[in-house]
Amino acid sequence: MERFWLILGRLLTAQSCQKSYADKRVWPLVFMVGYQVWLRVSPLKSVMRFGKKVKLSPRFIGPFEILDRVREVSFRLTLPPSLSSVHLVFHVWMLRRYIKDESYVISHDSVELRPYLTYEEEPMAILDWQIRKLRTKEIASMKVQWRHWPMEEAT
């Protein structure tokens, strides 16, 4: 019985250490009425039913203002008329705090969203391609211009 209590005590010690590590990395998201937030528009990482993600595809659009708190973890946002088909209430995991900086604003007009906050990307042109040779295989890579990220002309 002594050995059992010794093992149990060590398990509880290890559990409390792990809990303290996890508590330092997790903080509650607190949003108030009137705050500006980003809205998530891309699917989850492991879910592939909406198609693959591309590195530079927009993950969040906005900012949008919080109208009111519906429940503890859900908020009602002010959305523009172009997103009228989207429901106004969102869970807290779909929101991200907005820090005011005009250079990071992604216009929701440049991304054509569907009713469930998904979008489709189409390649416009192949800008460059190359073949990299490894020991046993060759890997082709291409630089593609996408519809949602038009390249600006050099002036």
C-alpha positions as CSV (number, residue, x, y, z in Angstrom):
1,M,0.0,0.0,0.0
2,E,2.9,2.3,0.7
3,R,4.2,1.9,-2.8
4,F,0.7,2.8,-4.2
5,W,0.5,6.0,-2.2
6,L,4.0,6.9,-3.3
7,I,3.2,6.4,-7.0
8,L,-0.1,8.3,-6.6
9,G,1.7,11.2,-4.9
10,R,4.3,11.4,-7.7
11,L,1.5,11.3,-10.4
12,L,-0.3,14.2,-8.6
13,T,2.9,16.2,-8.5
14,A,3.6,15.7,-12.2
15,Q,0.0,16.6,-13.0
16,S,0.1,19.8,-11.1
17,C,3.4,20.8,-12.8
18,Q,1.9,20.2,-16.2
19,K,-1.2,22.2,-15.3
20,S,0.9,25.1,-14.2
21,Y,2.8,25.0,-17.5
22,A,-0.5,24.9,-19.5
23,D,-2.0,27.7,-17.4
24,K,0.9,30.1,-18.3
25,R,0.3,29.6,-22.0
26,V,-3.5,29.9,-22.0
27,W,-5.3,33.2,-21.3
28,P,-9.0,33.9,-21.6
29,L,-10.2,36.0,-24.6
30,V,-12.1,39.0,-23.3
31,F,-14.0,41.1,-25.8
32,M,-16.3,44.0,-24.8
33,V,-19.0,45.8,-26.8
34,G,-17.4,48.3,-29.2
35,Y,-14.1,46.4,-29.6
36,Q,-12.8,45.8,-33.1
37,V,-12.1,42.1,-34.0
38,W,-10.8,40.1,-37.0
39,L,-13.2,37.4,-38.3
40,R,-11.8,33.9,-39.3
41,V,-12.7,32.9,-42.9
42,S,-10.5,29.9,-43.5
43,P,-11.3,26.3,-42.6
44,L,-9.5,24.4,-39.8
45,K,-6.1,22.9,-40.4
46,S,-7.1,19.3,-40.3
47,V,-10.4,19.7,-42.2
48,M,-9.9,19.2,-45.9
49,R,-13.5,19.4,-47.1
50,F,-13.2,23.0,-48.2
51,G,-10.0,22.4,-50.2
52,K,-6.3,22.9,-49.3
53,K,-5.0,26.1,-47.8
54,V,-2.4,28.1,-49.5
55,K,0.4,29.8,-47.6
56,L,-0.6,33.4,-48.3
57,S,-4.4,33.0,-48.4
58,P,-6.2,35.3,-46.0
59,R,-7.1,33.7,-42.7
60,F,-8.9,36.7,-41.2
61,I,-10.9,39.7,-42.6
62,G,-12.1,42.8,-40.9
63,P,-12.0,44.6,-38.6
64,F,-15.6,44.4,-37.5
65,E,-17.2,46.0,-34.4
66,I,-18.8,43.9,-31.7
67,L,-22.4,45.0,-31.2
68,D,-23.3,42.9,-28.2
69,R,-22.5,39.8,-26.2
70,V,-25.0,37.0,-26.9
71,R,-23.7,34.5,-24.4
72,E,-20.4,34.0,-22.5
73,V,-18.5,32.9,-25.6
74,S,-20.6,34.3,-28.5
75,F,-20.7,37.8,-29.9
76,R,-22.8,39.7,-32.5
77,L,-20.8,41.6,-35.1
78,T,-21.6,44.5,-37.4
79,L,-21.1,43.1,-40.9
80,P,-21.3,45.0,-44.2
81,P,-24.2,44.5,-46.7
82,S,-21.9,42.4,-48.9
83,L,-21.9,39.7,-46.1
84,S,-25.6,39.8,-45.5
85,S,-25.9,36.1,-46.2
86,V,-23.6,35.3,-43.2
87,H,-25.1,34.9,-39.7
88,L,-24.2,37.8,-37.3
89,V,-23.4,35.7,-34.2
90,F,-19.9,34.1,-33.9
91,H,-18.1,32.0,-31.3
92,V,-15.1,33.4,-29.7
93,W,-12.7,31.0,-31.5
94,M,-13.6,32.7,-34.8
95,L,-12.5,36.1,-33.6
96,R,-9.1,37.6,-33.0
97,R,-8.3,40.8,-31.2
98,Y,-7.7,43.7,-33.6
99,I,-4.7,46.0,-32.9
100,K,-5.2,49.3,-34.8
101,D,-2.8,49.4,-37.7
102,E,-4.0,50.4,-41.2
103,S,-1.4,48.4,-43.1
104,Y,-2.8,45.1,-41.9
105,V,-6.5,45.6,-43.0
106,I,-7.7,43.0,-45.5
107,S,-10.7,44.2,-47.4
108,H,-13.6,41.8,-47.3
109,D,-14.6,43.1,-50.8
110,S,-11.4,41.5,-52.3
111,V,-12.4,38.1,-51.1
112,E,-15.7,36.7,-52.4
113,L,-17.1,34.8,-49.4
114,R,-19.8,32.2,-49.5
115,P,-22.5,32.0,-46.8
116,Y,-20.4,29.7,-44.6
117,L,-17.3,32.0,-44.6
118,T,-15.5,29.9,-47.2
119,Y,-13.9,31.1,-50.4
120,E,-12.4,29.7,-53.6
121,E,-9.0,30.6,-55.0
122,E,-8.2,30.5,-58.7
123,P,-4.7,30.8,-60.2
124,M,-4.4,33.7,-62.7
125,A,-0.9,33.1,-64.2
126,I,2.3,31.1,-63.7
127,L,5.0,33.6,-63.1
128,D,8.0,31.3,-62.8
129,W,8.9,27.6,-62.5
130,Q,12.0,25.6,-61.8
131,I,13.0,22.0,-61.2
132,R,15.1,21.1,-58.2
133,K,17.1,18.0,-58.3
134,L,17.7,15.8,-55.3
135,R,19.7,12.6,-55.2
136,T,16.9,10.3,-56.4
137,K,14.1,12.6,-57.6
138,E,13.2,15.9,-59.2
139,I,10.8,18.4,-57.6
140,A,9.0,21.0,-59.8
141,S,8.0,24.3,-58.1
142,M,6.0,27.1,-59.6
143,K,5.4,30.7,-58.6
144,V,1.7,31.3,-59.2
145,Q,-0.3,34.6,-59.2
146,W,-3.7,34.0,-57.4
147,R,-6.9,35.8,-58.0
148,H,-7.2,37.1,-54.4
149,W,-3.6,38.4,-54.2
150,P,-3.0,40.5,-57.4
151,M,0.5,41.6,-57.8
152,E,1.1,45.4,-57.9
153,E,2.8,46.8,-60.9
154,A,6.3,48.2,-60.3
155,T,6.4,52.0,-60.7
